[in-house]
Amino acid sequence: MLEFLAMGGYALFVWPAYGATLLVLSLTVVLPLRRHRQLTRELELIAMQRDRSQIT
């Protein structure tokens, strides 16, 4: 197991590369989801304001 983790002496290069890849892949999922939620909230607020202005 330790030999696998050492990656044949290249662990200092391999593990950070895996970490960077995981970070980038995570961000490609998380950031669009956060933006979608933000835009949805903004659109709901605009719709509520529009409905309120039509009532008065």
PyMOL commands that set and color helices and strands:
alter all, ss='L'
color gray80, all
select helices_A, chain A and resi 2-9+11-55
alter helices_A, ss='H'
color red, helices_A
deselect
rebuild
show_as cartoon
